[in-house]
């Protein structure tokens, strides 16, 4: 494989470009920020092996990925109750893991539970 890659590189094929046209759904930045505030710099997967993350961004924040539990491009809701903050390992497991359907179902319930708990606690003073 490496030899074939080198051959394509020598032939200039590694510079091949494709044009992409089309539309993408616009994501709500405030929904993402709400999830990041809710998670308090912790992976929100209750099955995570390391919820208190040692990994940091250059700005010193926890390295988390805000995920739409149901694919946003396929119509998943862009709302904090349908989004979850995951460490890179949990995000990869949810997306590519052998048990991704079960993980997705569990995280769907967890995100809703976390959102409702935060909503109730912040609206008691209203």
Helices and strands as residue ranges (DSSP letters): H 2-10, G 13-15, H 29-39, E 65-68, G 72-74, G 80-82, E 83-86, H 88-96, H 100-123
